[in-house]
């Protein structure tokens, strides 16, 4: 197998539960996110905060566990978390084990906080996380590529936070994967924020589990919820493109994070077809086809897909897809990522493999 520089486009922090109360503004600390032992008769350690659905934390560090092991594993807590949760030096060792030279790091529990009803509390939580994440990544900014959290109720405040975290060394930001129904991203209200992200060169990620409507975890419907996750992100991209956001901000970098990629070819076809047949009903005219905006402005990440990667590459382009390990989550390929890459990219030209497993991420985030 040819040797490639491998950079995971989507891996994760797992925030120690104490960081929220330790770092949040004093007036919010008695409402800070935290964990509790057991919930509704279920064993395990659960992440809780006001209106969000309690979530067992063990899934945030389930990498390397077999499917048969997961039911028992979810009953555990931070006592079985890898040391890399709090120690970036240990994180580098785990990258070495997996043959990965760097990772783009996203929140774990912070994804769920996008669903908090209290916007001020959410803002305080995000600021605390961003400070912690920046400190973690400062240990080795070349290999630990941190992303922050920004909420968009207050656009001037959101711009200020985006500028602040860029100054602190974070390299991108998560925003709502799906905004409030009455405030779609196609509204011009968001334009100053898109302009700021474009000027800062900060990629904006739409990651699963970050919708404003929150996430409801029901152990009886795990598979159904799993299948729903990418759908709201797909609708958000459709609204962004049809709403002309990439047309107005051609240098805006958008990331579809952990939503897989096999849906993209059909999405491109259907969006172009809808534009061709229905645009006059909406009074819509764009200088380019909707699919062309996706190909210019969007990079999509994936981890486990194999047989569909080449088909997506041929339709969407090798420059627009990026492999990820998802470490240390349950869906992670760690510590078998090298085997996964060899399987997924068999028969794909070396030049395109280099782009997919590292080159695209390096370009997107300015990794030397």
C-alpha positions as CSV (number, residue, x, y, z in Angstrom):
1,X,0.0,0.0,0.0
2,X,1.2,3.5,-0.9
3,X,2.1,5.6,2.1
4,X,-0.1,8.7,2.5
5,X,-0.2,11.6,4.9
6,X,-3.4,10.9,6.9
7,X,-5.4,13.6,8.6
8,X,-8.8,12.8,10.1
9,X,-11.4,15.4,8.9
10,X,-13.7,14.7,11.9
11,X,-12.5,13.5,15.3
12,X,-13.7,14.6,18.7
13,X,-12.8,16.0,22.0
14,X,-14.6,14.4,24.9
15,X,-15.0,17.2,27.4
16,X,-14.4,16.3,31.1
17,X,-17.7,17.1,32.8
18,X,-16.0,19.6,35.3
19,X,-15.0,22.1,32.6
20,X,-18.4,23.7,32.4
21,X,-18.8,24.7,36.0
22,X,-15.1,25.6,36.3
23,X,-15.1,27.9,33.2
24,X,-18.6,29.4,32.8
25,X,-19.5,32.9,33.9
26,X,-20.4,32.8,37.6
27,X,-24.1,33.6,37.1
28,X,-24.5,30.4,35.1
29,X,-22.5,27.9,37.1
30,X,-25.3,26.5,39.1
31,X,-27.0,25.6,35.7
32,X,-23.8,24.3,34.1
33,X,-23.8,21.0,32.1
34,X,-22.7,18.1,34.2
35,X,-23.1,14.3,34.5
36,X,-25.2,12.2,36.8
37,X,-25.1,8.5,37.6
38,X,-28.1,6.6,36.3
39,X,-31.2,7.9,34.5
40,X,-34.8,6.6,34.3
41,X,-33.7,3.2,35.6
42,X,-30.8,2.9,33.2
43,X,-27.3,2.3,34.5
44,X,-24.3,4.5,33.4
45,X,-23.1,8.1,33.6
46,X,-25.4,10.6,31.8
47,X,-24.7,14.1,30.4
48,X,-27.5,16.5,31.5
49,X,-28.3,20.1,31.2
50,X,-31.8,21.6,31.6
51,X,-34.0,20.7,28.6
52,X,-31.6,18.5,26.6
53,X,-32.3,14.8,26.6
54,X,-29.9,12.9,29.0
55,X,-27.2,11.0,27.1
56,X,-25.0,8.2,28.3
57,X,-21.4,9.4,28.0
58,X,-19.8,6.1,27.2
59,X,-20.8,6.4,23.6
60,X,-18.4,9.3,23.3
61,X,-15.5,6.9,23.9
62,X,-16.7,3.7,22.4
63,X,-14.0,3.3,19.7
64,X,-12.6,-0.2,19.4
65,X,-15.7,-1.8,21.0
66,X,-17.5,-4.5,19.1
67,X,-21.2,-4.3,18.5
68,X,-21.7,-7.0,21.1
69,X,-19.8,-5.1,23.7
70,X,-21.7,-1.8,23.3
71,X,-24.8,-2.5,25.4
72,X,-22.6,-3.3,28.5
73,X,-20.1,-0.5,27.6
74,X,-22.9,2.2,27.6
75,X,-23.4,1.4,31.3
76,X,-20.0,2.7,32.2
77,X,-18.7,6.3,32.7
78,X,-15.7,8.4,32.6
79,X,-13.7,5.9,34.6
80,X,-13.2,4.0,31.3
81,X,-12.5,7.0,29.2
82,X,-9.1,7.1,27.4
83,X,-6.5,9.5,28.9
84,X,-6.6,11.6,25.7
85,X,-9.9,13.0,27.0
86,X,-8.0,15.4,29.2
87,X,-4.3,14.9,28.1
88,X,-3.4,16.1,24.6
89,X,0.0,14.4,24.9
90,X,-1.9,11.1,25.1
91,X,-3.9,12.1,22.1
92,X,-0.8,12.3,20.0
93,X,0.1,8.7,21.0
94,X,-3.3,7.5,19.9
95,X,-2.9,9.2,16.6
96,X,0.5,7.4,16.2
97,X,-1.2,4.1,17.0
98,X,-3.7,4.7,14.2
99,X,-1.2,6.0,11.7
100,X,-2.8,9.5,11.7
101,X,-0.7,12.6,11.6
102,X,-3.3,15.1,12.7
103,X,-7.0,15.4,13.5
104,X,-9.7,18.1,13.1
105,X,-11.3,18.1,16.6
106,X,-15.0,18.7,17.2
107,X,-16.9,18.8,20.5
108,X,-18.8,15.7,21.8
109,X,-21.2,16.9,24.5
110,X,-21.3,20.4,23.1
111,X,-23.2,19.1,20.0
112,X,-26.2,18.4,22.2
113,X,-26.0,21.9,23.8
114,X,-27.2,23.4,20.4
115,X,-30.6,22.2,21.6
116,X,-30.7,24.3,24.8
117,X,-33.7,26.5,24.9
118,X,-32.0,29.3,26.8
119,X,-29.8,31.2,24.3
120,X,-27.8,33.0,27.0
121,X,-27.0,29.8,28.8
122,X,-26.0,28.2,25.4
123,X,-23.7,31.1,24.7
124,X,-22.0,30.8,28.1
125,X,-21.5,27.0,27.6
126,X,-20.0,27.6,24.2
127,X,-17.6,30.2,25.4
128,X,-16.4,27.9,28.2
129,X,-15.9,25.1,25.8
130,X,-14.0,27.2,23.3
131,X,-11.6,28.4,25.9
132,X,-10.9,24.8,27.0
133,X,-10.6,23.5,23.4
134,X,-8.1,26.3,22.5
135,X,-5.9,25.4,25.5
136,X,-6.0,21.7,24.6
137,X,-5.0,22.3,21.0
138,X,-2.3,24.7,21.9
139,X,-0.2,21.7,23.0
140,X,0.4,20.9,19.3
141,X,-1.5,23.1,16.9
142,X,-0.1,21.3,13.9
143,X,-1.6,17.9,14.9
144,X,-4.6,19.1,17.0
145,X,-6.8,21.2,14.7
146,X,-9.5,22.6,17.0
147,X,-13.0,23.8,16.1
148,X,-15.2,25.9,18.3
149,X,-18.9,26.4,18.9
150,X,-20.9,29.5,17.8
151,X,-24.6,30.2,18.3
152,X,-26.4,32.5,16.0
153,X,-29.3,34.2,17.8
154,X,-27.3,37.4,18.1
155,X,-25.3,37.9,14.9
156,X,-23.0,40.7,16.1
157,X,-22.2,38.6,19.2
158,X,-21.6,35.5,17.0
159,X,-19.2,37.5,14.8
160,X,-17.3,38.6,18.0
161,X,-17.0,35.0,19.2
162,X,-15.9,33.8,15.8
163,X,-13.2,36.4,15.8
164,X,-12.2,35.6,19.4
165,X,-11.8,31.9,18.8
166,X,-9.8,32.5,15.6
167,X,-7.5,34.7,17.6
168,X,-7.1,31.9,20.2
169,X,-6.0,29.5,17.5
170,X,-9.2,27.5,16.7
171,X,-9.5,26.8,13.0
172,X,-13.2,26.5,12.3
173,X,-16.6,26.6,14.0
174,X,-19.7,24.5,14.3
175,X,-23.0,26.3,13.8
176,X,-26.6,24.9,13.9
177,X,-26.8,21.9,11.7
178,X,-30.4,23.0,11.2
179,X,-31.4,26.5,12.3
180,X,-34.8,27.5,13.9
181,X,-37.7,26.9,11.5
182,X,-38.6,30.6,11.5
183,X,-35.0,31.7,10.9
184,X,-33.6,29.7,7.9
185,X,-30.1,30.4,6.8
186,X,-31.4,31.8,3.5
187,X,-32.5,35.0,5.3
188,X,-30.2,38.0,4.8
189,X,-30.0,38.4,8.6
190,X,-27.1,36.0,8.6
191,X,-25.1,37.7,5.9
192,X,-22.7,39.7,8.2
193,X,-21.8,36.4,9.8
194,X,-21.1,34.6,6.5
195,X,-19.0,37.6,5.5
196,X,-17.0,37.4,8.7
197,X,-16.4,33.7,8.3
198,X,-15.3,34.2,4.7
199,X,-12.9,37.0,5.6
200,X,-11.4,35.0,8.5
201,X,-11.0,31.9,6.4
202,X,-12.9,29.9,9.1
203,X,-14.7,26.9,7.8
204,X,-18.2,26.5,9.2
205,X,-19.3,22.9,9.9
206,X,-22.8,21.4,9.9
207,X,-22.4,18.3,12.1
208,X,-24.9,15.7,13.0
209,X,-26.7,16.3,16.4
210,X,-26.4,20.1,16.2
211,X,-29.9,21.1,15.2
212,X,-31.6,23.9,17.1
213,X,-34.5,21.5,17.7
214,X,-32.3,19.4,19.8
215,X,-31.9,15.6,20.0
216,X,-34.1,13.1,21.6
217,X,-32.4,9.8,22.6
218,X,-34.7,6.8,22.9
219,X,-32.9,3.4,23.3
220,X,-36.0,1.7,21.7
221,X,-35.5,3.7,18.5
222,X,-31.8,4.0,18.1
223,X,-31.7,2.8,14.5
224,X,-34.5,5.2,13.5
225,X,-32.8,8.2,15.0
226,X,-29.5,7.2,13.5
227,X,-31.1,7.2,10.0
228,X,-32.6,10.6,10.6
229,X,-29.4,12.4,11.5
230,X,-28.1,13.4,8.0
231,X,-31.5,14.5,6.7
232,X,-31.7,17.8,8.4
233,X,-28.2,18.7,7.2
234,X,-29.2,17.9,3.6
235,X,-32.2,20.3,3.9
236,X,-29.9,23.0,5.4
237,X,-27.5,22.7,2.4
238,X,-30.5,23.0,0.0
239,X,-31.7,26.1,1.7
240,X,-28.2,27.7,1.8
241,X,-27.7,27.1,-1.9
242,X,-31.1,28.0,-3.2
243,X,-31.1,31.0,-0.8
244,X,-28.0,32.3,-2.6
245,X,-25.6,32.2,0.3
246,X,-22.6,30.7,-1.6
247,X,-23.4,33.0,-4.5
248,X,-23.1,36.1,-2.3
249,X,-20.1,34.7,-0.4
250,X,-18.1,32.7,-2.9
251,X,-15.1,32.1,-0.6
252,X,-17.3,30.8,2.3
253,X,-16.1,27.3,3.4
254,X,-18.8,24.9,4.5
255,X,-18.3,21.4,5.9
256,X,-20.8,18.5,6.0
257,X,-19.4,16.7,9.0
258,X,-20.2,13.1,9.8
259,X,-23.2,12.9,7.5
260,X,-21.6,10.3,5.1
261,X,-21.2,11.1,1.4
262,X,-23.1,8.5,-0.6
263,X,-26.2,10.7,-0.7
264,X,-24.4,13.6,-2.4
265,X,-24.6,12.4,-6.0
266,X,-28.4,12.0,-5.7
267,X,-28.7,15.3,-3.8
268,X,-26.8,17.1,-6.6
269,X,-29.0,15.6,-9.3
270,X,-32.3,16.3,-7.5
271,X,-31.3,19.9,-6.6
272,X,-30.4,20.7,-10.2
273,X,-33.5,19.0,-11.5
274,X,-35.7,20.9,-9.1
275,X,-34.0,24.2,-10.1
276,X,-34.5,23.4,-13.8
277,X,-38.2,22.5,-13.4
278,X,-39.5,24.7,-10.6
279,X,-37.3,27.8,-10.2
280,X,-39.7,30.1,-12.1
281,X,-42.4,29.2,-9.6
282,X,-40.1,30.7,-6.9
283,X,-38.8,33.5,-9.1
284,X,-35.3,32.2,-8.6
285,X,-32.3,32.8,-10.9
286,X,-28.8,31.7,-10.0
287,X,-25.7,32.3,-12.1
288,X,-24.6,28.7,-11.6
289,X,-26.3,25.4,-11.1
290,X,-27.0,24.5,-7.5
291,X,-24.6,21.5,-7.8
292,X,-21.8,23.8,-8.8
293,X,-22.1,25.7,-5.6
294,X,-21.9,22.5,-3.6
295,X,-18.7,21.5,-5.6
296,X,-17.2,24.9,-5.0
297,X,-18.0,25.7,-1.4
298,X,-18.5,22.3,0.4
299,X,-16.3,19.5,1.7
300,X,-18.1,16.4,3.0
301,X,-16.6,14.0,5.5
302,X,-17.2,10.2,6.0
303,X,-15.7,7.4,7.9
304,X,-17.0,3.8,7.3
305,X,-18.2,4.0,3.7
306,X,-16.2,1.9,1.3
307,X,-18.0,0.7,-1.9
308,X,-19.7,4.1,-2.6
309,X,-16.6,6.3,-2.2
310,X,-15.4,5.9,-5.7
311,X,-18.9,6.7,-7.2
312,X,-19.2,9.8,-5.0
313,X,-15.7,10.8,-6.0
314,X,-16.5,10.6,-9.7
315,X,-19.7,12.7,-9.3
316,X,-18.8,15.2,-6.6
317,X,-15.0,15.3,-7.1
318,X,-12.1,14.0,-5.0
319,X,-11.4,17.6,-3.9
320,X,-14.7,17.7,-2.0
321,X,-14.6,14.6,0.2
322,X,-12.5,13.9,3.2
323,X,-12.0,10.7,5.3
324,X,-12.3,10.8,9.1
325,X,-11.7,8.4,11.9
326,X,-14.4,9.8,14.3
327,X,-12.1,8.9,17.2
328,X,-13.0,8.2,20.0
329,X,-16.7,7.8,19.3
330,X,-18.5,4.5,18.8
331,X,-18.5,4.9,15.0
332,X,-14.7,5.3,15.0
333,X,-12.4,3.3,12.7
334,X,-9.6,3.6,15.4
335,X,-7.3,1.7,15.8
336,X,-7.9,0.1,12.3
337,X,-8.0,3.3,10.2
338,X,-5.1,2.2,8.0
339,X,-7.0,-1.1,7.1
340,X,-10.1,0.9,6.5
341,X,-8.3,3.3,4.1
342,X,-6.7,0.4,2.2
343,X,-10.2,-1.2,1.8
344,X,-12.1,2.0,1.0
345,X,-9.7,3.4,-1.7
346,X,-8.6,0.2,-3.5
347,X,-8.5,1.1,-7.2
348,X,-8.8,4.8,-6.8
349,X,-5.9,6.8,-8.3
350,X,-3.1,7.6,-5.8
351,X,-3.4,11.4,-6.5
352,X,-7.1,11.3,-5.4
353,X,-6.5,9.1,-2.4
354,X,-3.9,11.7,-1.2
355,X,-6.5,14.4,-1.4
356,X,-9.3,12.4,0.4
357,X,-7.2,11.1,3.3
358,X,-5.3,14.3,4.1
359,X,-4.7,16.8,1.3
360,X,-8.2,18.3,1.3
361,X,-8.2,18.8,5.1
362,X,-4.7,20.4,4.9
363,X,-6.0,22.8,2.3
364,X,-9.2,23.6,4.1
365,X,-7.6,24.4,7.4
366,X,-4.2,25.6,6.3
367,X,-2.2,22.7,7.7
368,X,1.4,22.9,6.7
